[in-house]
Amino acid sequence: MNVTHKQLRAFVAVAKTRSFAEACGLVHLSQPALSIAIKNLEEAAGGRLLARTTRTLALTPEGESFYPVAQRLLADWDDAMEDLHNHFALRRGKITVAAMPSFACNLLPKAIQRFRETNPAVNIAVNDVIAEEVVELVRNGRMELGVTFDPGGSEDLVFEPLFEDQFVAVLPIGHPLLQQSVIHWSDLAKNDFVVLQRPSSIRVLIEQQMQNAGLHLSTILEAHQLATVGRMVATGLGVSVVPALCISQMEELGAHCRPLEEPGINRRVGVLSRRRYPLSVGAKSMQDILIQTFRA
């Protein structure tokens, strides 16, 4: 059975007015077009819905039964179209964003604030997870957007770079290395380290850097969140290395940061999305705001 929206509107208009002439004005159809719409609906239904004579027009018992059903179908259609329009106009809806904690905690609130200034009715769900999980959440379609380090070449993902982040040393108050404006890896390596647990890419980068420099990483504490790392360092339990975008967070926790060199660690931070899968209007707007706000 192939019933169209036009046929339903034609039937409801005739059933409501009991007049083809008045119904034509309601649905903006000519009388021949209205008659064809009713005829096609009856053929699809398999029987007559209207009882017509030269003087009267009434609903058949089947037509009487179908009339409230048709009204509900049209109401549902109108509600669905209005809801869809509201989504496209960003007057309703929800977007999902995954972000590594260092970005989610320090920079993402600024982008969300800008987004909500123009789209206050759109809800935002944020997953603050490690960089590797951001990639998997976007790849599996569970999140529309992700903010993470550059995952490298990937056929199924699109990476839009925002800025280059240089890692910094994190030290407790009173540490002798704070007297230096820039810290060398060889000096930092003499200290006990507080690091993120594997499979954190930050942990991997630190270990690779130490290995390349022929240095040993003396790990005394491991944590799952950068906030915990910062608090441990501030307490004086060791030193650490974190992305520069965490500097304000580390200082709020009571630690101090200094640039690292010989050589430094740099990684691109950007917005991740799925290739060949269009973003919703809300997610595309958020992506644009992230690029406008943070692209160097």
Secondary structure, DSSP 8 states (H G I E B T S, - for coil): ----HHHHHHHHHHHHHS-HHHHHHHHT--HHHHHHHHHHHHHHHTS-SEEE-SS-EEE-HHHHHHHHHHHHHHHHHHHHHHHHHHHHTTSS-EEEEEE-HHHHHHTHHHHHHHHHHH-TT-EEEEEE--HHHHHHHHHTTS-SEEEEE-----TTEEEEEEEEEEEEEEE-TT-GGGGSSSEEHHHHTTS-EEEE-TT-HHHHHHHHHHHHTT----EEEEESSHHHHHHHHHTTS-BEEEEGGGHHHHHHTT-EEEEEESS--EEEEEEEEETTS---HHHHHHHHHHHHHH--
